[in-house]
């Protein structure tokens, strides 16, 4: 029996977290520059940031620096964003 990969678990966690939070951030993907992970919209504009504050605990931060959500995943592996991120 195969177990789901850490990436699949991270995507599932992000999708579950998206239902919990209210308003949408228009993120459709991520961009990684060095060790920084940014949320980008379909035009490539930065709309937020993913920050790992402790191993496996990622915070979704908007452009004003406010934490608008959290995602739990694998330590050191940023969650995959496949659509709008809800606050």
HTML snippet that shows the backbone in 3Dmol.js (N, CA, C, O; Angstrom):
<script src="https://3Dmol.org/build/3Dmol-min.js"></script>
<div id="view" style="width:600px;height:400px;position:relative"></div>
<script>
const pdb = `
ATOM      1  N   UNK A   1       0.836  -1.171   0.000  1.00  0.00           N
ATOM      2  CA  UNK A   1       0.000   0.000   0.000  1.00  0.00           C
ATOM      3  C   UNK A   1       0.887   1.242   0.000  1.00  0.00           C
ATOM      4  O   UNK A   1       1.815   1.346   0.801  1.00  0.00           O
ATOM      5  N   UNK A   2       0.600   2.185  -0.901  1.00  0.00           N
ATOM      6  CA  UNK A   2       1.389   3.409  -0.991  1.00  0.00           C
ATOM      7  C   UNK A   2       0.777   4.497  -0.140  1.00  0.00           C
ATOM      8  O   UNK A   2      -0.443   4.649  -0.077  1.00  0.00           O
ATOM      9  N   UNK A   3       1.636   5.247   0.509  1.00  0.00           N
ATOM     10  CA  UNK A   3       1.190   6.381   1.306  1.00  0.00           C
ATOM     11  C   UNK A   3       1.337   7.653   0.482  1.00  0.00           C
ATOM     12  O   UNK A   3       2.210   7.722  -0.382  1.00  0.00           O
ATOM     13  N   UNK A   4       0.496   8.669   0.731  1.00  0.00           N
ATOM     14  CA  UNK A   4       0.610   9.911  -0.041  1.00  0.00           C
ATOM     15  C   UNK A   4       1.936  10.616   0.227  1.00  0.00           C
ATOM     16  O   UNK A   4       2.478  10.561   1.332  1.00  0.00           O
ATOM     17  N   UNK A   5       2.438  11.269  -0.796  1.00  0.00           N
ATOM     18  CA  UNK A   5       3.705  11.988  -0.655  1.00  0.00           C
ATOM     19  C   UNK A   5       3.518  13.230   0.208  1.00  0.00           C
ATOM     20  O   UNK A   5       2.396  13.681   0.437  1.00  0.00           O
ATOM     21  N   UNK A   6       4.621  13.765   0.676  1.00  0.00           N
ATOM     22  CA  UNK A   6       4.576  14.979   1.495  1.00  0.00           C
ATOM     23  C   UNK A   6       4.000  16.140   0.693  1.00  0.00           C
ATOM     24  O   UNK A   6       3.309  16.997   1.244  1.00  0.00           O
ATOM     25  N   UNK A   7       4.282  16.169  -0.600  1.00  0.00           N
ATOM     26  CA  UNK A   7       3.753  17.226  -1.453  1.00  0.00           C
ATOM     27  C   UNK A   7       2.235  17.140  -1.548  1.00  0.00           C
ATOM     28  O   UNK A   7       1.547  18.158  -1.472  1.00  0.00           O
ATOM     29  N   UNK A   8       1.712  15.930  -1.712  1.00  0.00           N
ATOM     30  CA  UNK A   8       0.260  15.753  -1.775  1.00  0.00           C
ATOM     31  C   UNK A   8      -0.398  16.156  -0.465  1.00  0.00           C
ATOM     32  O   UNK A   8      -1.476  16.751  -0.466  1.00  0.00           O
ATOM     33  N   UNK A   9       0.238  15.838   0.642  1.00  0.00           N
ATOM     34  CA  UNK A   9      -0.298  16.220   1.951  1.00  0.00           C
ATOM     35  C   UNK A   9      -0.279  17.736   2.103  1.00  0.00           C
ATOM     36  O   UNK A   9      -1.222  18.315   2.643  1.00  0.00           O
ATOM     37  N   UNK A  10       0.790  18.390   1.629  1.00  0.00           N
ATOM     38  CA  UNK A  10       0.883  19.847   1.717  1.00  0.00           C
ATOM     39  C   UNK A  10      -0.201  20.519   0.873  1.00  0.00           C
ATOM     40  O   UNK A  10      -0.806  21.501   1.302  1.00  0.00           O
ATOM     41  N   UNK A  11      -0.442  19.990  -0.328  1.00  0.00           N
ATOM     42  CA  UNK A  11      -1.494  20.542  -1.185  1.00  0.00           C
ATOM     43  C   UNK A  11      -2.850  20.374  -0.529  1.00  0.00           C
ATOM     44  O   UNK A  11      -3.662  21.299  -0.530  1.00  0.00           O
ATOM     45  N   UNK A  12      -3.100  19.203   0.030  1.00  0.00           N
ATOM     46  CA  UNK A  12      -4.368  18.956   0.715  1.00  0.00           C
ATOM     47  C   UNK A  12      -4.536  19.894   1.901  1.00  0.00           C
ATOM     48  O   UNK A  12      -5.625  20.424   2.124  1.00  0.00           O
ATOM     49  N   UNK A  13      -3.468  20.103   2.664  1.00  0.00           N
ATOM     50  CA  UNK A  13      -3.537  21.007   3.817  1.00  0.00           C
ATOM     51  C   UNK A  13      -3.843  22.429   3.366  1.00  0.00           C
ATOM     52  O   UNK A  13      -4.614  23.132   4.018  1.00  0.00           O
ATOM     53  N   UNK A  14      -3.246  22.858   2.259  1.00  0.00           N
ATOM     54  CA  UNK A  14      -3.505  24.201   1.751  1.00  0.00           C
ATOM     55  C   UNK A  14      -4.943  24.343   1.277  1.00  0.00           C
ATOM     56  O   UNK A  14      -5.573  25.375   1.509  1.00  0.00           O
ATOM     57  N   UNK A  15      -5.462  23.324   0.621  1.00  0.00           N
ATOM     58  CA  UNK A  15      -6.844  23.383   0.160  1.00  0.00           C
ATOM     59  C   UNK A  15      -7.821  23.401   1.323  1.00  0.00           C
ATOM     60  O   UNK A  15      -8.835  24.096   1.270  1.00  0.00           O
ATOM     61  N   UNK A  16      -7.527  22.645   2.374  1.00  0.00           N
ATOM     62  CA  UNK A  16      -8.382  22.660   3.562  1.00  0.00           C
ATOM     63  C   UNK A  16      -8.301  24.022   4.236  1.00  0.00           C
ATOM     64  O   UNK A  16      -9.318  24.572   4.656  1.00  0.00           O
ATOM     65  N   UNK A  17      -7.092  24.565   4.339  1.00  0.00           N
ATOM     66  CA  UNK A  17      -6.922  25.878   4.967  1.00  0.00           C
ATOM     67  C   UNK A  17      -7.628  26.962   4.157  1.00  0.00           C
ATOM     68  O   UNK A  17      -8.108  27.943   4.724  1.00  0.00           O
ATOM     69  N   UNK A  18      -7.696  26.795   2.844  1.00  0.00           N
ATOM     70  CA  UNK A  18      -8.351  27.791   2.001  1.00  0.00           C
ATOM     71  C   UNK A  18      -9.834  27.903   2.316  1.00  0.00           C
ATOM     72  O   UNK A  18     -10.410  28.984   2.192  1.00  0.00           O
ATOM     73  N   UNK A  19     -10.454  26.820   2.716  1.00  0.00           N
ATOM     74  CA  UNK A  19     -11.878  26.859   3.053  1.00  0.00           C
ATOM     75  C   UNK A  19     -12.126  27.522   4.398  1.00  0.00           C
ATOM     76  O   UNK A  19     -13.220  28.032   4.642  1.00  0.00           O
ATOM     77  N   UNK A  20     -11.133  27.522   5.269  1.00  0.00           N
ATOM     78  CA  UNK A  20     -11.304  28.048   6.618  1.00  0.00           C
ATOM     79  C   UNK A  20     -11.273  29.571   6.642  1.00  0.00           C
ATOM     80  O   UNK A  20     -11.985  30.189   7.433  1.00  0.00           O
ATOM     81  N   UNK A  21     -10.465  30.178   5.793  1.00  0.00           N
ATOM     82  CA  UNK A  21     -10.269  31.620   5.840  1.00  0.00           C
ATOM     83  C   UNK A  21     -11.227  32.331   4.896  1.00  0.00           C
ATOM     84  O   UNK A  21     -11.680  31.743   3.914  1.00  0.00           O
ATOM     85  N   UNK A  22     -11.541  33.600   5.185  1.00  0.00           N
ATOM     86  CA  UNK A  22     -12.574  34.368   4.494  1.00  0.00           C
ATOM     87  C   UNK A  22     -12.238  34.858   3.103  1.00  0.00           C
ATOM     88  O   UNK A  22     -12.514  34.159   2.128  1.00  0.00           O
ATOM     89  N   UNK A  23     -11.647  36.047   2.977  1.00  0.00           N
ATOM     90  CA  UNK A  23     -11.436  36.690   1.685  1.00  0.00           C
ATOM     91  C   UNK A  23     -10.292  36.046   0.913  1.00  0.00           C
ATOM     92  O   UNK A  23      -9.403  35.417   1.488  1.00  0.00           O
ATOM     93  N   UNK A  24     -10.340  36.218  -0.396  1.00  0.00           N
ATOM     94  CA  UNK A  24      -9.326  35.625  -1.266  1.00  0.00           C
ATOM     95  C   UNK A  24      -8.129  36.544  -1.444  1.00  0.00           C
ATOM     96  O   UNK A  24      -8.272  37.759  -1.576  1.00  0.00           O
ATOM     97  N   UNK A  25      -6.955  35.945  -1.445  1.00  0.00           N
ATOM     98  CA  UNK A  25      -5.774  36.599  -1.990  1.00  0.00           C
ATOM     99  C   UNK A  25      -5.659  36.040  -3.403  1.00  0.00           C
ATOM    100  O   UNK A  25      -5.775  34.826  -3.575  1.00  0.00           O
ATOM    101  N   UNK A  26      -5.438  36.860  -4.414  1.00  0.00           N
ATOM    102  CA  UNK A  26      -5.489  36.367  -5.788  1.00  0.00           C
ATOM    103  C   UNK A  26      -4.235  35.610  -6.222  1.00  0.00           C
ATOM    104  O   UNK A  26      -3.745  35.814  -7.332  1.00  0.00           O
ATOM    105  N   UNK A  27      -3.722  34.758  -5.374  1.00  0.00           N
ATOM    106  CA  UNK A  27      -2.512  34.008  -5.712  1.00  0.00           C
ATOM    107  C   UNK A  27      -2.858  32.794  -6.563  1.00  0.00           C
ATOM    108  O   UNK A  27      -3.847  32.109  -6.305  1.00  0.00           O
ATOM    109  N   UNK A  28      -2.054  32.535  -7.557  1.00  0.00           N
ATOM    110  CA  UNK A  28      -2.253  31.354  -8.384  1.00  0.00           C
ATOM    111  C   UNK A  28      -0.989  30.510  -8.467  1.00  0.00           C
ATOM    112  O   UNK A  28      -0.982  29.468  -9.123  1.00  0.00           O
ATOM    113  N   UNK A  29       0.074  30.944  -7.813  1.00  0.00           N
ATOM    114  CA  UNK A  29       1.305  30.186  -7.845  1.00  0.00           C
ATOM    115  C   UNK A  29       2.323  30.754  -6.880  1.00  0.00           C
ATOM    116  O   UNK A  29       2.048  31.703  -6.146  1.00  0.00           O
ATOM    117  N   UNK A  30       3.505  30.157  -6.893  1.00  0.00           N
ATOM    118  CA  UNK A  30       4.572  30.623  -6.018  1.00  0.00           C
ATOM    119  C   UNK A  30       5.819  30.937  -6.838  1.00  0.00           C
ATOM    120  O   UNK A  30       6.025  30.393  -7.923  1.00  0.00           O
ATOM    121  N   UNK A  31       6.633  31.815  -6.300  1.00  0.00           N
ATOM    122  CA  UNK A  31       7.935  32.138  -6.881  1.00  0.00           C
ATOM    123  C   UNK A  31       8.936  32.049  -5.745  1.00  0.00           C
ATOM    124  O   UNK A  31       8.714  32.620  -4.677  1.00  0.00           O
ATOM    125  N   UNK A  32      10.026  31.347  -5.959  1.00  0.00           N
ATOM    126  CA  UNK A  32      11.058  31.223  -4.938  1.00  0.00           C
ATOM    127  C   UNK A  32      12.299  31.959  -5.407  1.00  0.00           C
ATOM    128  O   UNK A  32      12.824  31.700  -6.489  1.00  0.00           O
ATOM    129  N   UNK A  33      12.758  32.884  -4.570  1.00  0.00           N
ATOM    130  CA  UNK A  33      13.992  33.617  -4.839  1.00  0.00           C
ATOM    131  C   UNK A  33      14.872  33.418  -3.616  1.00  0.00           C
ATOM    132  O   UNK A  33      14.577  33.943  -2.542  1.00  0.00           O
ATOM    133  N   UNK A  34      15.944  32.665  -3.776  1.00  0.00           N
ATOM    134  CA  UNK A  34      16.794  32.321  -2.632  1.00  0.00           C
ATOM    135  C   UNK A  34      16.015  31.443  -1.676  1.00  0.00           C
ATOM    136  O   UNK A  34      15.564  30.362  -2.052  1.00  0.00           O
ATOM    137  N   UNK A  35      15.854  31.895  -0.448  1.00  0.00           N
ATOM    138  CA  UNK A  35      15.071  31.122   0.518  1.00  0.00           C
ATOM    139  C   UNK A  35      13.738  31.803   0.830  1.00  0.00           C
ATOM    140  O   UNK A  35      13.084  31.457   1.813  1.00  0.00           O
ATOM    141  N   UNK A  36      13.332  32.768   0.001  1.00  0.00           N
ATOM    142  CA  UNK A  36      12.049  33.453   0.161  1.00  0.00           C
ATOM    143  C   UNK A  36      11.036  32.861  -0.812  1.00  0.00           C
ATOM    144  O   UNK A  36      11.356  32.608  -1.973  1.00  0.00           O
ATOM    145  N   UNK A  37       9.814  32.641  -0.335  1.00  0.00           N
ATOM    146  CA  UNK A  37       8.752  32.065  -1.154  1.00  0.00           C
ATOM    147  C   UNK A  37       7.618  33.081  -1.249  1.00  0.00           C
ATOM    148  O   UNK A  37       7.031  33.465  -0.237  1.00  0.00           O
ATOM    149  N   UNK A  38       7.314  33.514  -2.480  1.00  0.00           N
ATOM    150  CA  UNK A  38       6.318  34.549  -2.705  1.00  0.00           C
ATOM    151  C   UNK A  38       5.089  33.960  -3.383  1.00  0.00           C
ATOM    152  O   UNK A  38       5.207  33.033  -4.184  1.00  0.00           O
ATOM    153  N   UNK A  39       3.893  34.498  -3.063  1.00  0.00           N
ATOM    154  CA  UNK A  39       2.666  34.168  -3.763  1.00  0.00           C
ATOM    155  C   UNK A  39       2.536  35.142  -4.923  1.00  0.00           C
ATOM    156  O   UNK A  39       2.711  36.347  -4.740  1.00  0.00           O
ATOM    157  N   UNK A  40       2.232  34.642  -6.110  1.00  0.00           N
ATOM    158  CA  UNK A  40       2.114  35.502  -7.283  1.00  0.00           C
ATOM    159  C   UNK A  40       0.750  35.311  -7.936  1.00  0.00           C
ATOM    160  O   UNK A  40       0.150  34.239  -7.854  1.00  0.00           O
ATOM    161  N   UNK A  41       0.265  36.389  -8.596  1.00  0.00           N
ATOM    162  CA  UNK A  41      -0.989  36.293  -9.328  1.00  0.00           C
ATOM    163  C   UNK A  41      -0.705  35.851 -10.760  1.00  0.00           C
ATOM    164  O   UNK A  41       0.439  35.570 -11.116  1.00  0.00           O
ATOM    165  N   UNK A  42      -1.748  35.791 -11.572  1.00  0.00           N
ATOM    166  CA  UNK A  42      -1.574  35.268 -12.937  1.00  0.00           C
ATOM    167  C   UNK A  42      -0.722  36.174 -13.814  1.00  0.00           C
ATOM    168  O   UNK A  42      -0.234  35.737 -14.857  1.00  0.00           O
ATOM    169  N   UNK A  43      -0.532  37.436 -13.409  1.00  0.00           N
ATOM    170  CA  UNK A  43       0.330  38.353 -14.160  1.00  0.00           C
ATOM    171  C   UNK A  43       1.769  38.349 -13.665  1.00  0.00           C
ATOM    172  O   UNK A  43       2.617  39.052 -14.213  1.00  0.00           O
ATOM    173  N   UNK A  44       2.048  37.560 -12.631  1.00  0.00           N
ATOM    174  CA  UNK A  44       3.394  37.496 -12.082  1.00  0.00           C
ATOM    175  C   UNK A  44       3.675  38.515 -10.998  1.00  0.00           C
ATOM    176  O   UNK A  44       4.814  38.640 -10.549  1.00  0.00           O
ATOM    177  N   UNK A  45       2.643  39.255 -10.566  1.00  0.00           N
ATOM    178  CA  UNK A  45       2.821  40.244  -9.500  1.00  0.00           C
ATOM    179  C   UNK A  45       2.790  39.564  -8.139  1.00  0.00           C
ATOM    180  O   UNK A  45       2.003  38.642  -7.921  1.00  0.00           O
ATOM    181  N   UNK A  46       3.636  40.011  -7.229  1.00  0.00           N
ATOM    182  CA  UNK A  46       3.682  39.451  -5.880  1.00  0.00           C
ATOM    183  C   UNK A  46       2.473  39.930  -5.086  1.00  0.00           C
ATOM    184  O   UNK A  46       2.204  41.129  -5.018  1.00  0.00           O
ATOM    185  N   UNK A  47       1.738  38.980  -4.481  1.00  0.00           N
ATOM    186  CA  UNK A  47       0.554  39.333  -3.689  1.00  0.00           C
ATOM    187  C   UNK A  47       0.682  38.883  -2.240  1.00  0.00           C
ATOM    188  O   UNK A  47      -0.212  39.142  -1.435  1.00  0.00           O
ATOM    189  N   UNK A  48       1.769  38.221  -1.899  1.00  0.00           N
ATOM    190  CA  UNK A  48       1.968  37.772  -0.528  1.00  0.00           C
ATOM    191  C   UNK A  48       3.245  36.964  -0.415  1.00  0.00           C
ATOM    192  O   UNK A  48       4.037  36.888  -1.355  1.00  0.00           O
ATOM    193  N   UNK A  49       3.431  36.364   0.746  1.00  0.00           N
ATOM    194  CA  UNK A  49       4.652  35.614   1.000  1.00  0.00           C
ATOM    195  C   UNK A  49       4.340  34.431   1.899  1.00  0.00           C
ATOM    196  O   UNK A  49       3.442  34.501   2.738  1.00  0.00           O
ATOM    197  N   UNK A  50       5.083  33.342   1.725  1.00  0.00           N
ATOM    198  CA  UNK A  50       5.013  32.188   2.613  1.00  0.00           C
ATOM    199  C   UNK A  50       6.243  32.223   3.502  1.00  0.00           C
ATOM    200  O   UNK A  50       7.369  32.292   3.008  1.00  0.00           O
ATOM    201  N   UNK A  51       6.035  32.176   4.812  1.00  0.00           N
ATOM    202  CA  UNK A  51       7.156  32.179   5.753  1.00  0.00           C
ATOM    203  C   UNK A  51       7.031  30.974   6.668  1.00  0.00           C
ATOM    204  O   UNK A  51       5.963  30.713   7.223  1.00  0.00           O
ATOM    205  N   UNK A  52       8.130  30.238   6.825  1.00  0.00           N
ATOM    206  CA  UNK A  52       8.153  29.093   7.736  1.00  0.00           C
ATOM    207  C   UNK A  52       8.659  29.586   9.087  1.00  0.00           C
ATOM    208  O   UNK A  52       9.858  29.805   9.263  1.00  0.00           O
ATOM    209  N   UNK A  53       7.748  29.760  10.036  1.00  0.00           N
ATOM    210  CA  UNK A  53       8.128  30.290  11.343  1.00  0.00           C
ATOM    211  C   UNK A  53       8.654  29.219  12.277  1.00  0.00           C
ATOM    212  O   UNK A  53       9.430  29.516  13.186  1.00  0.00           O
ATOM    213  N   UNK A  54       8.247  27.985  12.068  1.00  0.00           N
ATOM    214  CA  UNK A  54       8.811  26.845  12.781  1.00  0.00           C
ATOM    215  C   UNK A  54       8.749  25.669  11.809  1.00  0.00           C
ATOM    216  O   UNK A  54       7.986  25.725  10.845  1.00  0.00           O
ATOM    217  N   UNK A  55       9.522  24.611  12.028  1.00  0.00           N
ATOM    218  CA  UNK A  55       9.566  23.516  11.061  1.00  0.00           C
ATOM    219  C   UNK A  55       8.177  22.965  10.728  1.00  0.00           C
ATOM    220  O   UNK A  55       7.479  22.434  11.593  1.00  0.00           O
ATOM    221  N   UNK A  56       7.793  23.102   9.460  1.00  0.00           N
ATOM    222  CA  UNK A  56       6.519  22.575   8.993  1.00  0.00           C
ATOM    223  C   UNK A  56       5.330  23.501   9.181  1.00  0.00           C
ATOM    224  O   UNK A  56       4.244  23.188   8.694  1.00  0.00           O
ATOM    225  N   UNK A  57       5.485  24.628   9.867  1.00  0.00           N
ATOM    226  CA  UNK A  57       4.386  25.578  10.081  1.00  0.00           C
ATOM    227  C   UNK A  57       4.621  26.826   9.237  1.00  0.00           C
ATOM    228  O   UNK A  57       5.475  27.654   9.555  1.00  0.00           O
ATOM    229  N   UNK A  58       3.856  26.949   8.161  1.00  0.00           N
ATOM    230  CA  UNK A  58       3.999  28.044   7.217  1.00  0.00           C
ATOM    231  C   UNK A  58       2.916  29.077   7.462  1.00  0.00           C
ATOM    232  O   UNK A  58       1.760  28.727   7.696  1.00  0.00           O
ATOM    233  N   UNK A  59       3.287  30.349   7.411  1.00  0.00           N
ATOM    234  CA  UNK A  59       2.333  31.443   7.559  1.00  0.00           C
ATOM    235  C   UNK A  59       2.180  32.128   6.209  1.00  0.00           C
ATOM    236  O   UNK A  59       3.165  32.401   5.523  1.00  0.00           O
ATOM    237  N   UNK A  60       0.935  32.402   5.837  1.00  0.00           N
ATOM    238  CA  UNK A  60       0.640  33.162   4.633  1.00  0.00           C
ATOM    239  C   UNK A  60       0.576  34.623   5.053  1.00  0.00           C
ATOM    240  O   UNK A  60      -0.270  35.004   5.862  1.00  0.00           O
ATOM    241  N   UNK A  61       1.472  35.444   4.502  1.00  0.00           N
ATOM    242  CA  UNK A  61       1.598  36.848   4.880  1.00  0.00           C
ATOM    243  C   UNK A  61       1.199  37.701   3.680  1.00  0.00           C
ATOM    244  O   UNK A  61       1.686  37.481   2.571  1.00  0.00           O
ATOM    245  N   UNK A  62       0.302  38.687   3.900  1.00  0.00           N
ATOM    246  CA  UNK A  62      -0.095  39.565   2.800  1.00  0.00           C
ATOM    247  C   UNK A  62       0.979  40.624   2.561  1.00  0.00           C
ATOM    248  O   UNK A  62       2.012  40.624   3.231  1.00  0.00           O
ATOM    249  N   UNK A  63       0.738  41.523   1.610  1.00  0.00           N
ATOM    250  CA  UNK A  63       1.751  42.516   1.239  1.00  0.00           C
ATOM    251  C   UNK A  63       1.987  43.554   2.325  1.00  0.00           C
ATOM    252  O   UNK A  63       2.992  44.265   2.275  1.00  0.00           O
ATOM    253  N   UNK A  64       1.096  43.666   3.304  1.00  0.00           N
ATOM    254  CA  UNK A  64       1.281  44.597   4.417  1.00  0.00           C
ATOM    255  C   UNK A  64       2.045  43.956   5.568  1.00  0.00           C
ATOM    256  O   UNK A  64       2.330  44.622   6.563  1.00  0.00           O
ATOM    257  N   UNK A  65       2.381  42.668   5.449  1.00  0.00           N
ATOM    258  CA  UNK A  65       3.121  41.984   6.499  1.00  0.00           C
ATOM    259  C   UNK A  65       2.255  41.332   7.553  1.00  0.00           C
ATOM    260  O   UNK A  65       2.768  40.862   8.569  1.00  0.00           O
ATOM    261  N   UNK A  66       0.941  41.293   7.331  1.00  0.00           N
ATOM    262  CA  UNK A  66       0.014  40.690   8.288  1.00  0.00           C
ATOM    263  C   UNK A  66      -0.172  39.210   7.961  1.00  0.00           C
ATOM    264  O   UNK A  66      -0.360  38.849   6.799  1.00  0.00           O
ATOM    265  N   UNK A  67      -0.121  38.358   8.979  1.00  0.00           N
ATOM    266  CA  UNK A  67      -0.379  36.937   8.786  1.00  0.00           C
ATOM    267  C   UNK A  67      -1.867  36.744   8.555  1.00  0.00           C
ATOM    268  O   UNK A  67      -2.685  37.128   9.390  1.00  0.00           O
ATOM    269  N   UNK A  68      -2.218  36.148   7.420  1.00  0.00           N
ATOM    270  CA  UNK A  68      -3.621  35.956   7.070  1.00  0.00           C
ATOM    271  C   UNK A  68      -4.022  34.489   7.057  1.00  0.00           C
ATOM    272  O   UNK A  68      -5.182  34.168   6.796  1.00  0.00           O
ATOM    273  N   UNK A  69      -3.081  33.597   7.335  1.00  0.00           N
ATOM    274  CA  UNK A  69      -3.393  32.178   7.385  1.00  0.00           C
ATOM    275  C   UNK A  69      -2.173  31.362   7.728  1.00  0.00           C
ATOM    276  O   UNK A  69      -1.046  31.854   7.677  1.00  0.00           O
ATOM    277  N   UNK A  70      -2.401  30.119   8.078  1.00  0.00           N
ATOM    278  CA  UNK A  70      -1.309  29.200   8.374  1.00  0.00           C
ATOM    279  C   UNK A  70      -1.556  27.884   7.659  1.00  0.00           C
ATOM    280  O   UNK A  70      -2.698  27.492   7.421  1.00  0.00           O
ATOM    281  N   UNK A  71      -0.474  27.216   7.323  1.00  0.00           N
ATOM    282  CA  UNK A  71      -0.533  25.910   6.671  1.00  0.00           C
ATOM    283  C   UNK A  71       0.508  25.028   7.334  1.00  0.00           C
ATOM    284  O   UNK A  71       1.636  25.464   7.564  1.00  0.00           O
ATOM    285  N   UNK A  72       0.146  23.804   7.641  1.00  0.00           N
ATOM    286  CA  UNK A  72       1.091  22.843   8.201  1.00  0.00           C
ATOM    287  C   UNK A  72       1.493  21.869   7.102  1.00  0.00           C
ATOM    288  O   UNK A  72       0.642  21.321   6.402  1.00  0.00           O
ATOM    289  N   UNK A  73       2.784  21.661   6.961  1.00  0.00           N
ATOM    290  CA  UNK A  73       3.284  20.764   5.931  1.00  0.00           C
ATOM    291  C   UNK A  73       4.613  20.175   6.335  1.00  0.00           C
ATOM    292  O   UNK A  73       4.959  20.130   7.516  1.00  0.00           O
ATOM    293  N   UNK A  74       5.349  19.726   5.347  1.00  0.00           N
ATOM    294  CA  UNK A  74       6.658  19.138   5.605  1.00  0.00           C
ATOM    295  C   UNK A  74       7.672  20.228   5.922  1.00  0.00           C
ATOM    296  O   UNK A  74       7.646  21.290   5.300  1.00  0.00           O
ATOM    297  N   UNK A  75       8.565  19.984   6.879  1.00  0.00           N
ATOM    298  CA  UNK A  75       9.591  20.978   7.204  1.00  0.00           C
ATOM    299  C   UNK A  75      10.490  21.267   6.002  1.00  0.00           C
ATOM    300  O   UNK A  75      11.000  20.348   5.361  1.00  0.00           O
ATOM    301  N   UNK A  76      10.677  22.544   5.708  1.00  0.00           N
ATOM    302  CA  UNK A  76      11.565  22.955   4.631  1.00  0.00           C
ATOM    303  C   UNK A  76      10.973  22.908   3.242  1.00  0.00           C
ATOM    304  O   UNK A  76      11.611  23.372   2.296  1.00  0.00           O
ATOM    305  N   UNK A  77       9.771  22.363   3.080  1.00  0.00           N
ATOM    306  CA  UNK A  77       9.139  22.256   1.769  1.00  0.00           C
ATOM    307  C   UNK A  77       7.931  23.183   1.737  1.00  0.00           C
ATOM    308  O   UNK A  77       6.954  22.929   2.442  1.00  0.00           O
ATOM    309  N   UNK A  78       7.966  24.260   0.934  1.00  0.00           N
ATOM    310  CA  UNK A  78       6.825  25.180   0.915  1.00  0.00           C
ATOM    311  C   UNK A  78       5.592  24.514   0.326  1.00  0.00           C
ATOM    312  O   UNK A  78       5.711  23.687  -0.577  1.00  0.00           O
ATOM    313  N   UNK A  79       4.407  24.860   0.823  1.00  0.00           N
ATOM    314  CA  UNK A  79       3.188  24.291   0.263  1.00  0.00           C
ATOM    315  C   UNK A  79       2.982  24.749  -1.176  1.00  0.00           C
ATOM    316  O   UNK A  79       3.436  25.826  -1.562  1.00  0.00           O
ATOM    317  N   UNK A  80       2.308  23.940  -1.952  1.00  0.00           N
ATOM    318  CA  UNK A  80       2.037  24.258  -3.348  1.00  0.00           C
ATOM    319  C   UNK A  80       0.731  25.035  -3.430  1.00  0.00           C
ATOM    320  O   UNK A  80      -0.285  24.601  -2.887  1.00  0.00           O
ATOM    321  N   UNK A  81       0.751  26.169  -4.098  1.00  0.00           N
ATOM    322  CA  UNK A  81      -0.449  26.985  -4.275  1.00  0.00           C
ATOM    323  C   UNK A  81      -1.005  26.689  -5.659  1.00  0.00           C
ATOM    324  O   UNK A  81      -0.317  26.862  -6.664  1.00  0.00           O
ATOM    325  N   UNK A  82      -2.258  26.243  -5.703  1.00  0.00           N
ATOM    326  CA  UNK A  82      -2.867  25.890  -6.981  1.00  0.00           C
ATOM    327  C   UNK A  82      -4.048  26.777  -7.330  1.00  0.00           C
ATOM    328  O   UNK A  82      -4.697  26.558  -8.352  1.00  0.00           O
ATOM    329  N   UNK A  83      -4.338  27.762  -6.514  1.00  0.00           N
ATOM    330  CA  UNK A  83      -5.462  28.653  -6.773  1.00  0.00           C
ATOM    331  C   UNK A  83      -5.486  29.759  -5.742  1.00  0.00           C
ATOM    332  O   UNK A  83      -4.518  29.939  -5.002  1.00  0.00           O
ATOM    333  N   UNK A  84      -6.593  30.513  -5.682  1.00  0.00           N
ATOM    334  CA  UNK A  84      -6.681  31.604  -4.712  1.00  0.00           C
ATOM    335  C   UNK A  84      -6.488  31.119  -3.283  1.00  0.00           C
ATOM    336  O   UNK A  84      -6.958  30.044  -2.912  1.00  0.00           O
ATOM    337  N   UNK A  85      -5.797  31.915  -2.495  1.00  0.00           N
ATOM    338  CA  UNK A  85      -5.587  31.603  -1.078  1.00  0.00           C
ATOM    339  C   UNK A  85      -6.568  32.432  -0.289  1.00  0.00           C
ATOM    340  O   UNK A  85      -6.611  33.654  -0.432  1.00  0.00           O
ATOM    341  N   UNK A  86      -7.353  31.782   0.540  1.00  0.00           N
ATOM    342  CA  UNK A  86      -8.344  32.512   1.336  1.00  0.00           C
ATOM    343  C   UNK A  86      -7.742  32.909   2.663  1.00  0.00           C
ATOM    344  O   UNK A  86      -6.905  32.193   3.213  1.00  0.00           O
ATOM    345  N   UNK A  87      -8.169  34.063   3.184  1.00  0.00           N
ATOM    346  CA  UNK A  87      -7.720  34.526   4.494  1.00  0.00           C
ATOM    347  C   UNK A  87      -8.473  33.808   5.570  1.00  0.00           C
ATOM    348  O   UNK A  87      -8.243  34.054   6.754  1.00  0.00           O
TER     349      UNK A  87
END
`;
const viewer = $3Dmol.createViewer("view");
viewer.addModel(pdb, "pdb");
viewer.setStyle({}, {cartoon: {color: "spectrum"}});
viewer.zoomTo();
viewer.render();
</script>
